[in-house]
Amino acid sequence: MNGLTRLGAAEAARRIAAGDLTSAALVTACLERIAEREETVHAWAHLDPTAALEQASDRDRQAPLGPLHGVPVGVKDIVDTTDLPAERGSPIHAGRRPEHDAACVRRLRAAGAVILGKTVTTEFAYFSPGPTRNPADPARTPGGSSSGSAAAVADGMVPVAIGSQTAGSVVRTAAYCGTLGLKATRGLVDLTGVMALSASLDTLGWFARDAEDLALLGRVLAADWPGAPEAGEEPPAFALARTPWWDRADVDSQRAVTGAAERLAAGGAPVRELDLPERFAALPEAQEALMAFDMARSLAHELEHHAGELSDVLRAFLERGRTIDRAVAEDAVALGAECRALLAEHLAPGETLVAPAVLGEAPLFADGATGDPFFCRPWTLLGVPALSVPGTSGAHGAPVGVQLVAVAHADGALVARGAWAAGRLAPV
């Protein structure tokens, strides 16, 4: 990467505002990086370099519109954009051109951002992979479903990008690709114009290489971003949760989590071990059942009229969702609410949970899978904010991130504590 493609969004915005950098120069650098690497990474579903440079030139002629003025952003292809297709990773919606921008895209544009292009998503943001490879190791998957967004940011193609999470699509992909990924508190960001899978689970998220960019995007995307309390002189406190599913993590993931706790403690942070309540044990299965129930209804048209154009894995999941009783889905929602309250009771004020993000290193791309979101499912069902932070590398040298979790609506505080943690956990 050259110097410009290493810039974070906040630093780029400052340089553009100061007149030390033009948006056109930054966008050009990103497009050159894409031209150099896209044949390997395949992060982009739709890219119009001419239109992107025109946006950048417009920004350079304008007075600053907002905190992202002139900064390029990638947008997951399940998010509606009027100037680029939104095909949702499926031939069923090939050529689809939305009439309106999604609410999050409107907010990005109002803040002065340049929409660089649409990033690859898995089929309907589920498990059937697209062409994207992991930039840290192209023989491996980047995860899913926000595969293109995570890969593009990790590879220096764009400073920041938008994704979404219904199971583990932001946290898992960030953990696999070695970048930061925040899943916001459910409901914090308006999802109008984002393809719906599950009203009970869908959440917007975003990727960045620099921790300060997570908060910057939060302030842009959320009408009421819960900012961080004023930082004190003492390091933040953490609670290590091996979770009821510790044996599901392989040696690489277990070492990433315990090693993170050790490095945070070495940096002066109070770190204690926390056993989660027994009720948490049922969360992953409950989340999966609720997701199947909701997706069978949100994609009912596609299943009824285009079943032959769906992948086998998605069609089977939707068929399974049709067999799940509404009472099972309602019980899952209730369990999530119960455990959300329990989490708030068991975490001390200002304390952040440290837990596995993934089972281990990203699977090989040739295996045709995007990895298991198991360790993300519980926190998605709770609707609390979760942040993937690069932690270490596995036995084969691929990134293995760790997951930080906070109570609902503590997004700003989580990002601030995550920034502190990222400085201590940065791979060496």
Secondary structure as UniProt FT lines:
FT   HELIX           4..6
FT   HELIX           9..17
FT   TURN            18..19
FT   HELIX           23..41
FT   STRAND          44..47
FT   HELIX           49..61
FT   TURN            67..70
FT   STRAND          72..76
FT   TURN            77..78
FT   TURN            88..89
FT   HELIX           91..93
FT   TURN            94..95
FT   HELIX           103..110
FT   TURN            111..112
FT   STRAND          114..119
FT   HELIX           123..125
FT   TURN            135..136
FT   TURN            138..139
FT   HELIX           147..154
FT   TURN            155..156
FT   STRAND          160..165
FT   TURN            169..170
FT   HELIX           171..177
FT   STRAND          180..183
FT   TURN            186..187
FT   TURN            192..193
FT   TURN            199..201
FT   STRAND          203..208
FT   HELIX           211..221
FT   TURN            223..224
FT   STRAND          237..240
FT   TURN            244..245
FT   HELIX           246..248
FT   HELIX           251..266
FT   TURN            267..268
FT   STRAND          271..273
FT   HELIX           278..282
FT   HELIX           283..298
FT   HELIX           300..305
FT   HELIX           307..309
FT   HELIX           312..323
FT   HELIX           326..346
FT   TURN            349..350
FT   STRAND          351..356
FT   HELIX           365..367
FT   TURN            374..376
FT   HELIX           377..382
FT   STRAND          386..393
FT   TURN            395..396
FT   STRAND          399..405
FT   TURN            408..409
FT   HELIX           411..425
//
